[in-house]
Every structure is written in structure tokens, then in C-alpha cells.
Amino acid sequence: MTLASPRTKNNHNCLFTERRILLCCAPYKESIGVEAAWRTRIRDGDRLCTECVPRGACKFGVSVLAFDDAAQHMRSTILCPAAYEGGPGVAHGGWVCAALDEVLGQTVMEYHARVVTANLSVDFRLPVPVGEALTGHAWIDALDGRKVRATGELRLAASDAVLARATGLFIIIDPAHYVRHADWLAQQKVTGGTA
Ligand SMILES: CCCCCCCCCC(=O)SCCNC(=O)CCNC(=O)[C@H](O)C(C)(C)COP(=O)(O)OP(=O)(O)OC[C@H]1O[C@@H](n2cnc3c(N)ncnc32)[C@H](O)[C@@H]1OP(=O)(O)O
């Protein structure tokens, strides 16, 4: 498959910022190994964490997202950056949790609404190599009011071996969530990082 074809553009409202975003198809499907039916979105600015927005990329190395809408299943390409090396050549467990949080969270937000993670349970099955192509998989298990449960896996792209698995509980938040937090924090006599 040639990757040189221009992106197919669709206007779409970003769930978080209400900005118009692009849903992009085709260019990187091959890298993620997805069938043509999967809808692929390149992460060029939409639904990134606040600190990642200026650089237009996820700091944890979660890049292309592809969706099987019928199954509410997401696949993503992931590479553990060298900065998150823990043991020699392998990822720090904190990065594994962060990457799975990202993969599950993106899936829940794609199919439901803006959420925060209330609970994440991770099984570390095998060490995760740094700088090696990985895939993230996640799917929705259940929706119950504001609670969304999802499961996800981090796999080695070369063999599809499952390296880590997580289940998560995500809570749908309203637009005032972070305003309430800022108000709460203002009452806590915080010092802005000084001891
Ligand atoms: C924008 C780009 C995003 C890219 C994707 C990244 C995804 C990553 C997402 C994250 O990592 S978010 C950061 C980590 N998470 C947090 O900081 C959340 C901190 N916790 C909270 O803000 C609040 O505790 C929370 C919003 C989760 C809940 O508070 P609320 O006051 O809104 O709800 P409430 O406490 O009434 O709980 C609602 C329901 O959830 C249940 N619940 C809440 N936390 C729970 C918990 N930990 N375990 C089990 N159940 C829980 C709770 O029992 C209740 O169930 P019922 O409706 O059946 O009564």
C-alpha cells in the first residue's frame, strides 16, 4: 500500500476544546497493521494532554489511533521513549501505567465523553522494551451512568505478545471539573512548589 496519498479530511468537533479537528485516514495504517475498515486518526493536535498540545505529540509515545467502531475497539502505535527506561533496555512501570491510561482513556473519550481515570489496575506480564514498536489495544466493557469501564493491552508489535494488561474505571466529568479543582486548591494554602 502506498502511503503517499493525501489525507482524507473530515471536519469534526474536538470533544474537549470544541475546536474543529481533522479526522485523517490512510497514511499510517500500514504501520499499525490495521485493516482498511479501521478508521485512523493521526494525532496532530486533537485530544492531547495540556502539556503535549504545543508539541502536537503524546509525551508517552502513543501516536496513531485506529478505531473499529463496530466493536468500540481502538488500536494505537506506541514507542516507549528512552527517557522512560527503568531496568536496562526496559520501560519503567510508571510509563507502562501511563501508556495504558492514555490508551484506555482515549478509547473511552472516543466512544463516550470527557472522563478522568478513577481507577486503573495493571498486570505487568513481561518487561516492555524501550524503543521497540508496540501496539496498544483497548475496548469498552460497560457504561453505567457516569462510570465507564474499559480494558486494554500493551503488546509487542512484532509478535502480538501481551506485555501488560489493564482494566480501568473512568468517570465522565462536566466542563466545570477543573474550575472546581482550582477553587478547591486555592483553599489549600499551596505554595507553588516551594517547601
Ligand atoms: C485531554 C486529553 C486526554 C488524553 C487521554 C488521557 C486519559 C488519562 C486520564 C487521566 O489520567 S485523568 C488524571 C487522573 N485522574 C484524576 O485525577 C481523577 C481524580 N479524582 C476525581 O477527580 C474524582 O474523584 C472523580 C471525578 C473521579 C469522582 O468524583 P465526583 O465527585 O465527580 O464523583 P463521585 O465521587 O460522586 O463518584 C461518581 C461515581 O463513581 C464512583 N467512583 C468514583 N471514584 C471511584 C473509584 N476510585 N473506585 C470506584 N468507584 C469510584 C462513585 O462511587 C460513584 O458511583 P455511583 O454513581 O454508583 O454512586
The ligand as a Gaussian input file, in Angstrom:
#p B3LYP/6-31G(d) Opt

LIG

0 1
 C       -7.462000      15.777000      27.121000
 C       -6.549000      14.668000      26.672000
 C       -6.763000      13.368000      27.371000
 C       -5.984000      12.242000      26.822000
 C       -6.414000      10.895000      27.416000
 C       -5.744000      10.684000      28.719000
 C       -6.559000       9.838000      29.642000
 C       -5.969000       9.917000      31.016000
 C       -6.990000      10.350000      32.031000
 C       -6.329000      10.662000      33.354000
 O       -5.286000      10.165000      33.659000
 S       -7.170000      11.780000      34.376000
 C       -5.993000      12.045000      35.702000
 C       -6.093000      11.054000      36.814000
 N       -7.391000      11.070000      37.472000
 C       -7.736000      12.012000      38.343000
 O       -7.018000      12.932000      38.634000
 C       -9.100000      11.893000      38.956000
 C       -9.132000      12.417000      40.383000
 N      -10.440000      12.105000      41.003000
 C      -11.504000      12.907000      40.804000
 O      -11.428000      13.954000      40.184000
 C      -12.807000      12.457000      41.392000
 O      -12.597000      11.528000      42.423000
 C      -13.755000      11.815000      40.341000
 C      -14.090000      12.858000      39.221000
 C      -13.146000      10.566000      39.694000
 C      -15.055000      11.396000      41.009000
 O      -15.544000      12.477000      41.759000
 P      -17.030000      13.008000      41.584000
 O      -17.321000      13.831000      42.791000
 O      -17.216000      13.624000      40.242000
 O      -17.946000      11.699000      41.564000
 P      -18.333000      10.704000      42.764000
 O      -17.296000      10.662000      43.841000
 O      -19.739000      11.017000      43.146000
 O      -18.303000       9.289000      42.007000
 C      -19.151000       9.037000      40.922000
 C      -19.350000       7.546000      40.876000
 O      -18.086000       6.926000      40.600000
 C      -17.743000       6.048000      41.674000
 N      -16.280000       6.173000      41.889000
 C      -15.561000       7.303000      41.922000
 N      -14.262000       7.025000      42.129000
 C      -14.196000       5.688000      42.265000
 C      -13.126000       4.769000      42.476000
 N      -11.873000       5.202000      42.609000
 N      -13.392000       3.451000      42.508000
 C      -14.665000       3.006000      42.357000
 N      -15.723000       3.823000      42.135000
 C      -15.481000       5.139000      42.090000
 C      -18.525000       6.553000      42.869000
 O      -18.697000       5.524000      43.821000
 C      -19.813000       6.967000      42.208000
 O      -20.570000       5.807000      41.912000
 P      -22.179000       5.811000      41.967000
 O      -22.614000       6.780000      40.913000
 O      -22.572000       4.386000      41.671000
 O      -22.534000       6.266000      43.363000

